[in-house]
Amino acid sequence: MEQDEALQLAVAFLADSQRDDEPPLAVDAERVRVSNGLLIVPYNSVQYLASRKPREQLLDCWPILIDLARGEVRFGTLDERHLWRNPSARRLSVTPVTGQPLGVWTDPLDFDVRHVRAERPPTPPR
């Protein structure tokens, strides 16, 4: 499965998983990564993603994991935390057509796959 297709799948999975009693949720496009054959797609509330204020962050948002070989999508678990803490993961840069945060679109055609590329994040200082 291509990374852009997997990201669209994650956005749809998040929308389908959203409960009525939750605030609006969106994919954190700045932190999407590829590691160990998985597309790791963090998400949080739209309010937090707009402000990045720690007090607005939802704390129980385990990333969405998509197996790129099999196309399986699911939420990550505590036991898998090492997968998204891996510093060798590649960052996926995404530019949505609409300018809206990922995860709040109603039309999957709003996603422009021409602007998706993988990058290795900078090495953290020691």
N, C-alpha and C positions, 0 to 999 in steps of 0.2 A: 504494500500500500504506500502511495506517495505521501509525503509529509503534509502537503496542502489538503489532500483528501482526508487524512487523519484529523487534522485540525478542524475541518468542517464537521466531522463526526463528533468530535469533542464538544463543539458548540451546540450541536443538536442534542447530545447526551445530557449536557448541563441543563438545557431548556426543558427536556423531558423529565429530569430529576427534580426540578424546582418545585418546592411545596408552596402552597398558598400563604402559609404563615411566615415565610422567609422574605427578607428584603430582596430586591432585584439583584441577581448575580450575573457576573460576566467573567470571561476568560481574561487572565492577566497576560496579555500578549507580550509584554516586555520580558517575561520570565519563562516562556515556553522553551523546552529543551528536548534534545534527543540523547538518550543514554541507554546502553545495553539493549538496543533494538526496540526501545519504547519511546513514544512521544509522550513527554511529561508536560501536562497542561495545568498549571495552577489557575485558580480562580478565587474570587472573593466578591464582596458586595460592590456594586457600581459606585456607591458613595466612597468607599475606601480607595478604590482604584483611581478615582478622580482626585482625591486629596492626599493619599498616602499617609494620612495621620494614623499612628498606631492605635489610638483610642477608638477608631472607627473600623478597625480590622476584625473580621470574623475569625475566630481561632480554630474552628473545627472543620476547615475546608481542606481536606486531603486532596491532593492533585488528581486529576483524571489521567489514567494511564491507558495508552493505546499501543497494543502490540502491532508493530508495523509489518511483521511477516504474516500474521493471521487476521489482522483487522479487528481484534477483540478490544472492546472498550469497557472500562470499569473504573471505580474509584480506588485509589491507592489505600494501603493500610499502614498502621503503625510499624508492622514488621518490615515493610518495604521502604521505610524512610531513607535508608542508605541510597536508594536509587536516585532520589532527587537532591541528595546532598553531595553527589559525586562531582568534584571540581572539573573532571574531564568532559562533562556533558557539553554538547554544542547548543548554542542559543539559536532559536528560530526567530528571524525578524519578519514581522507581518505588518502590512499596511492595508487596513480596510478601506474599501472604496467610499463608504458612507461617512467615515470619520467617527463613527460610533464605536464604543468599546465592543470587543468581541463578546458574543453571548447574548446581546440584546437585539440582534437583528431578527427580522421576521422573514426575510427573503434570503435563502442561501446564495442567490446570485449576487448579493452585495459583496461577496468575498472575491477579491481579485488575486488569483493565484500567480500572476506574473510578478508580484512583489514579495514572494516568499523565498527566503534564502537562509541557509544554515551558516552560523558563525561560531567560532570557538570563543568563549568568553575570556576576558583578560585573566591572567594568572593572579590569584590573590597574593598580597604581600605576606611574607613570613615573619 
